[in-house]
Amino acid sequence: MTTAQRRIGYQHSFTSPVGRLCGIVDKIGKVVWLGFGAPTRVPGDIEIHENKYACGELEYQIEQYFRGERTEFDLELNMDGTSFQKAVWSRLLKIPYGETTTYGEIAQKIGRRDAARAVGNAVAVNPVAIIVPCHRVLPSGGGLGNYALRGVEAERGRSIKRSLLEIEGVLTPAVVSESARASA
């Protein structure tokens, strides 16, 4: 692929209460990737350049979220994935702030009721953390489940998921205790 065929993306890293975040937007400002640490699931046809100004609105809205001032994001997304993954991610965007669902419920809502495991796989490769709220998906058997973040060990991922759910008021001390018992 020649440079002329590559899409341009702009990247910026910033701090958050749950660790360093890195965002990537395309040349018209649509969010391509948001994750912890260095980008890992960015489409190979994107040529990335550092530009904090291009990512300014993304960073601003994420900061508002962490301050409890934003419950919905007003950002356009440009995520690469299969049609199934995109259906799952679209469904994730419909989970309201402060609420949770299960992999099985998502499978039912996209018309694939026997595909809970496949839904879990699609959730695990969500390229836009927090904004596409995969942290709001819990296992039907109880507990927090995992929070798949490439380059982040499993316990750190669960800690981040727990923090995001606490920010949204989903986790109370009773739920945290119940989650700990379910994980044991």
N, C-alpha and C positions, 0 to 999 in steps of 0.2 A: 504494500500500500504506500503510495507516495504521500508526501507531506500535504500536497494539495487536496488529497482525498480525506485526510484526517479532520475530524471535528475539533474545534478549539474548546478547551475548558479552562476555567479559572479556579484556583484552589486557594484556600486560606485556612489556617489552623488557629484555634482560639481556646481559651480555658473555659471550663464550666464547673459547677459544683460536683460533677461526677467524673471529671477527668478532662483531658485534652480532646477536643473535637476537631475534625477536619471536614470541611465542606467543599464541594466542587459544584460549580454552576456552568452551564453551557454559555455560548457567546451571546445568547439573548436573555440570560438570567434565570433559566429554568434549573432547578436543583437536580443534579445527576447523582450525587452521592453525599451522604452525611454519616460519619462513623467516628469511632474512637481510634486515635492514632493515625497512622499512615493509611491512605486509601488502599483497599484490597480487592474490591469487586468493581473496579471501574472498567467500562468497555475498552477494549484494546485499540479502538479507532479514535480515542480522544487524546489529543496532544495537550498536556496540562501545563499551565503557566501560573506562577504565584501572582495573586492580585487580590489584596484584602478589600479593595473598594468594590470589586465585582460581587463579592460575597457579603457585602455590608448588610443588606436586608435580611439575608439568611441568619447571620450572626445576631442581628438586632432582635429578630423574632424568637430565636432560641434563648437569648438572654431574658426576654420578657416571660417566656415559658418558665424558666427557672425561678424567676421572681414571683411567680404566681399571677402574673398580669395577662397571660394569654392562654386560652384554652383551645383555640383553633388557629391553624396557620393559614396565612394568605399568601402562599407561594406556589408557583407553577412547578410541576415536576416533569422530568424527562428521564424515565427509568427504562433501561433495556431489560427484557426478560421474555420468557415464553408467554403464550396467551394464557396458559393456566396460572403462571406466576402473577401476571398482571391482573387477572381476575381476583386472586387472593389479595394482592396489595390494594386493589380498589376496595375490596370488602373491609380491609383493615382501616382504611380511611373513614369508614362509616361508624367505627366504634367510638362513641362519645367519650370525651374527657371524663375521667373519674369512674369509668365503667370498664368491665372486663368481659371476655367471652372465652370460648374454648375452641380448640382446633376442630372438633366435631361440629360445633355450631357453625363455624365458617364454612366447612365442607357442605353442610346442608344448605346454607344460604346461597352458595354458588351452584347448587344443583348437583353436587357430587358427594352425596352423604356417606359413601364408603371410602372417601379419600382423605380422612383425617391425617394420616401419616404423610401423604403428599402435600397437604396443606402445611403441615409442620416443616417440611423441607422448603417450601416456598417462603414461609415466614423466616426461616433461618438464613435465607440469602437476600432478604430485603435490603436494597442498597441505600435506603434513606431512613436511618434510625430516627426515633423520636417523632418526626413529622408523619411518617407512615408508622403508626403506633403498634409495632409488633410486641412491645412490652406489655400491652393490654391483653395478650393471649395467654391463657393459663391451661394447664392440663386438666382434663375432666376428673381425674382421680385426686385432685387437691394439690396443694403446694404451689410454689411459684413456677416450677419448671425451669428451663434454661433460658438464657439470653445469648444467642449465638453471635459472638463478635470475633471475627478473625483477628488473631494476634492478641486476644485477651483470654486469659485462662478462665475456665468454667466458673470458678467461685467468684472471680471479679465480675464476670458477666451477670451472675445472679445478684450480686451486690448492687450493680448499676440498675438492674430491673427493679429490685426492691426500692431503691431510692426514687426512681421515676414514679412508681406506683404510690409511694408515700407522698411525693409532691402533689399528686392528683387526688390525694385523700382516700385512695382505695384501701391502703393498708393501715389498719389500726393495730395497737399492741396485741389484741386478741387474734387477729388474722395472721400477724407475724408469728405468734406462738404456734398456731395451727399449721402454718406453712413449714415451720421448723420440724414439727412432729411428722408431717407427711413426707418430708425429705429424708428423714432418718431411717 
